């Protein structure tokens, strides 16, 4: 709700800031590659959808990553830290079923959170300015896919490491975020964008191409599947009691 409120506030303030967009464009140009790495492409500020994409990428992107990382890292660690596994698995229930239900529950929470933010922001945007509706939903879709991938990766890391906890998950999430920043800043390591889910969430690229980067998303799906398979294999053998 806080992220929704902040994003709506940014939307509502757009008419007041519209005349000052040239200031932000100059700032982004002066920052150069660093500005691009932080999602501040100077061309974004020439339109409402560009402005919205930059704000959404910052607020929903990072905030959603933290939430997804937290869910992924704690969904099973609770069974380990609180020793609830000793009670849970004394009943006729398989570990695969428990893990599947926990994964589905977490994914539903992520979807609901993103749906609420997107719908509220969409309504506020319609009331403030005309914009490219398709691009709007593509931006939010890329962030939702990114959060799914972050969830699966941190879930796998948490299960492999044991009681990793929220700190480990959030550290992994921010680690992937900084990998994306480095790939944008240093041309020699641009290939790093192929291993971070933030590579396909850049609003400047989505707006410019008017589409998502399907190659990066496909790689993200592969990484997610690998993380899920690893999670089931390790969770089945892990001593929880």
C-alpha positions as CSV (number, residue, x, y, z in Angstrom):
1,X,0.0,0.0,0.0
2,X,2.9,2.4,0.7
3,X,4.4,1.8,-2.7
4,X,0.9,2.3,-4.3
5,X,0.6,5.6,-2.4
6,X,4.0,6.8,-3.4
7,X,3.5,5.9,-7.1
8,X,0.1,7.6,-7.1
9,X,1.7,10.6,-5.5
10,X,4.2,10.7,-8.3
11,X,1.4,10.4,-10.9
12,X,-0.6,13.2,-9.3
13,X,2.4,15.5,-9.2
14,X,3.2,15.0,-12.9
15,X,1.1,18.0,-14.1
16,X,3.0,20.2,-11.6
17,X,6.4,18.8,-12.6
18,X,5.7,18.7,-16.4
19,X,7.1,22.2,-16.9
20,X,10.2,21.2,-15.0
21,X,11.0,18.1,-17.1
22,X,13.8,19.9,-18.9
23,X,15.7,20.1,-15.6
24,X,15.5,16.3,-15.2
25,X,16.5,15.8,-18.8
26,X,19.6,17.9,-18.2
27,X,20.4,16.1,-15.0
28,X,20.1,12.7,-16.7
29,X,22.3,13.8,-19.5
30,X,25.0,15.1,-17.1
31,X,24.9,11.7,-15.3
32,X,25.6,9.9,-18.5
33,X,26.0,6.2,-18.2
34,X,25.4,6.3,-14.5
35,X,22.0,7.8,-15.2
36,X,21.2,5.1,-17.7
37,X,22.2,2.4,-15.1
38,X,19.9,4.0,-12.6
39,X,17.0,4.1,-15.1
40,X,17.3,7.9,-15.8
41,X,17.4,8.0,-19.5
42,X,17.0,11.6,-20.6
43,X,14.5,10.6,-23.3
44,X,12.2,9.2,-20.7
45,X,11.2,12.7,-19.4
46,X,9.8,13.8,-22.8
47,X,6.5,12.0,-22.2
48,X,4.3,10.9,-19.4
49,X,4.8,7.2,-19.9
50,X,8.6,7.8,-19.8
51,X,8.2,9.7,-16.5
52,X,5.9,7.0,-15.2
53,X,8.2,4.2,-16.3
54,X,11.2,5.8,-14.5
55,X,9.2,6.2,-11.2
56,X,7.6,2.7,-11.5
57,X,10.9,1.1,-12.2
58,X,12.3,2.7,-9.1
59,X,9.4,2.3,-6.6
60,X,7.7,-0.9,-7.8
61,X,10.9,-2.5,-9.2
62,X,13.1,-2.3,-6.1
63,X,10.2,-2.5,-3.6
64,X,8.8,-5.6,-5.4
65,X,12.2,-7.2,-5.5
66,X,12.6,-6.8,-1.7
67,X,9.1,-8.3,-1.1
68,X,9.7,-11.3,-3.5
69,X,13.2,-11.9,-2.1
70,X,11.7,-11.9,1.5
71,X,9.0,-14.4,0.5
72,X,11.4,-16.7,-1.3
73,X,14.0,-16.7,1.5
74,X,11.5,-17.2,4.4
75,X,8.9,-19.5,3.0
76,X,10.8,-22.6,4.1
77,X,13.3,-21.2,6.6
78,X,10.3,-20.9,9.0
79,X,10.1,-24.6,9.1
80,X,13.8,-24.8,10.0
81,X,14.2,-21.9,12.4
82,X,11.0,-22.5,14.3
83,X,11.2,-26.3,14.1
84,X,7.7,-26.5,12.8
85,X,8.9,-29.2,10.4
86,X,9.1,-31.6,13.3
87,X,5.3,-31.3,13.8
88,X,4.3,-30.8,10.2
89,X,6.0,-33.8,8.7
90,X,4.9,-36.1,11.5
91,X,1.5,-36.0,9.6
92,X,0.8,-37.9,6.4
93,X,1.8,-35.1,4.1
94,X,4.6,-35.1,1.5
95,X,7.3,-32.5,1.4
96,X,6.6,-31.9,-2.3
97,X,3.0,-31.0,-1.5
98,X,4.0,-28.7,1.3
99,X,6.6,-26.9,-0.9
100,X,4.2,-26.7,-3.8
101,X,1.5,-25.1,-1.6
102,X,3.9,-22.6,-0.1
103,X,5.2,-21.6,-3.6
104,X,1.7,-21.2,-4.9
105,X,0.7,-19.1,-1.9
106,X,3.7,-16.8,-2.3
107,X,3.1,-16.4,-6.0
108,X,-0.5,-15.4,-5.3
109,X,0.6,-12.8,-2.8
110,X,3.0,-11.3,-5.4
111,X,0.3,-11.2,-8.1
112,X,-2.2,-9.6,-5.7
113,X,0.3,-7.0,-4.6
114,X,1.2,-6.1,-8.2
115,X,-2.4,-6.1,-9.4
116,X,-3.4,-3.6,-6.6
117,X,-0.5,-1.3,-7.5
118,X,-1.1,-1.5,-11.2
119,X,-4.9,-1.0,-11.1
120,X,-4.6,2.0,-8.7
121,X,-1.8,3.6,-10.7
122,X,-3.7,3.0,-14.0
123,X,-6.8,4.7,-12.6
124,X,-4.7,7.7,-11.4
125,X,-2.8,7.9,-14.7
126,X,-6.1,8.0,-16.7
127,X,-7.2,10.9,-14.6
128,X,-4.0,12.8,-15.0
129,X,-2.6,12.4,-18.5
130,X,-3.1,10.5,-21.8
131,X,-0.5,7.8,-22.3
132,X,0.3,4.6,-24.2
133,X,-1.8,2.0,-22.4
134,X,0.0,-1.0,-23.9
135,X,3.4,0.3,-22.7
136,X,2.0,0.9,-19.2
137,X,1.0,-2.8,-18.9
138,X,4.2,-4.0,-20.4
139,X,6.2,-2.1,-17.8
140,X,4.2,-3.7,-15.0
141,X,4.3,-7.2,-16.6
142,X,8.1,-7.0,-16.8
143,X,8.3,-6.1,-13.1
144,X,5.9,-9.0,-12.2
145,X,8.1,-11.5,-14.1
146,X,11.2,-10.1,-12.5
147,X,9.7,-10.6,-9.0
148,X,8.7,-14.2,-9.9
149,X,12.3,-14.9,-10.9
150,X,13.7,-13.3,-7.8
151,X,11.3,-15.4,-5.7
152,X,12.4,-18.6,-7.2
153,X,16.1,-17.8,-7.0
154,X,16.0,-16.8,-3.4
155,X,13.8,-19.8,-2.6
156,X,16.5,-22.1,-4.1
157,X,19.3,-20.3,-2.3
158,X,17.4,-20.4,1.0
159,X,16.8,-24.2,0.8
160,X,20.3,-25.0,-0.3
161,X,21.9,-22.9,2.5
162,X,19.4,-24.0,5.1
163,X,18.0,-21.3,7.5
164,X,19.2,-18.4,5.3
165,X,16.5,-16.0,6.4
166,X,15.3,-12.8,5.0
167,X,18.7,-11.1,5.1
168,X,20.2,-13.6,2.7
169,X,17.3,-13.4,0.3
170,X,17.3,-9.6,0.2
171,X,21.1,-9.6,-0.2
172,X,20.8,-11.9,-3.2
173,X,18.1,-9.6,-4.7
174,X,20.2,-6.5,-4.3
175,X,23.2,-8.4,-5.6
176,X,21.4,-9.1,-8.8
177,X,20.3,-5.4,-9.0
178,X,23.9,-4.2,-8.7
179,X,25.0,-6.8,-11.3
180,X,22.5,-5.1,-13.7
181,X,23.9,-1.7,-12.8
182,X,27.5,-2.8,-13.5
183,X,26.5,-4.4,-16.9
184,X,25.0,-1.0,-17.9
185,X,28.0,1.0,-16.7
186,X,30.9,-1.2,-18.0
187,X,30.7,-2.2,-21.6
188,X,33.2,-5.1,-21.1
189,X,30.8,-6.9,-18.8
190,X,27.6,-6.1,-20.6
191,X,27.0,-9.8,-20.9
192,X,26.1,-9.8,-17.2
193,X,22.6,-8.6,-18.2
194,X,21.9,-12.2,-19.3
195,X,22.1,-13.4,-15.7
196,X,20.1,-10.8,-13.9
197,X,16.3,-10.4,-14.0
198,X,16.6,-6.6,-14.0
199,X,17.9,-6.7,-17.5
200,X,14.4,-6.9,-19.0
201,X,12.8,-4.3,-16.7
202,X,14.4,-1.2,-18.0
203,X,11.5,1.1,-18.9
204,X,13.7,3.1,-21.4
205,X,14.2,-0.1,-23.4
206,X,10.6,-1.2,-23.1
207,X,9.3,2.2,-24.3
208,X,11.9,2.4,-27.1
209,X,11.2,-1.0,-28.4
210,X,7.5,-1.0,-27.5
211,X,7.9,-4.6,-26.4
212,X,9.7,-6.8,-23.9
213,X,13.1,-8.5,-24.4
214,X,11.8,-12.0,-25.0
215,X,15.4,-13.5,-25.0
216,X,16.2,-12.2,-21.5
217,X,12.7,-13.3,-20.2
218,X,13.3,-16.8,-21.7
219,X,16.6,-17.0,-19.9
220,X,14.9,-15.9,-16.7
221,X,12.3,-18.6,-17.1
222,X,15.1,-21.2,-17.5
223,X,16.8,-19.9,-14.4
224,X,13.5,-20.0,-12.5
225,X,12.9,-23.6,-13.5
226,X,16.4,-24.6,-12.6
227,X,15.9,-23.0,-9.2
228,X,12.6,-24.7,-8.6
229,X,14.0,-28.1,-9.5
230,X,16.9,-27.5,-7.2
231,X,14.5,-26.5,-4.4
232,X,12.5,-29.7,-4.6
233,X,15.6,-31.9,-4.8
234,X,17.3,-30.3,-1.8
235,X,14.1,-29.9,0.2
236,X,13.3,-33.6,-0.2
237,X,16.6,-34.6,1.4
238,X,17.0,-31.8,4.0
239,X,16.9,-32.7,7.6
240,X,14.2,-30.4,9.2
241,X,13.9,-31.9,12.6
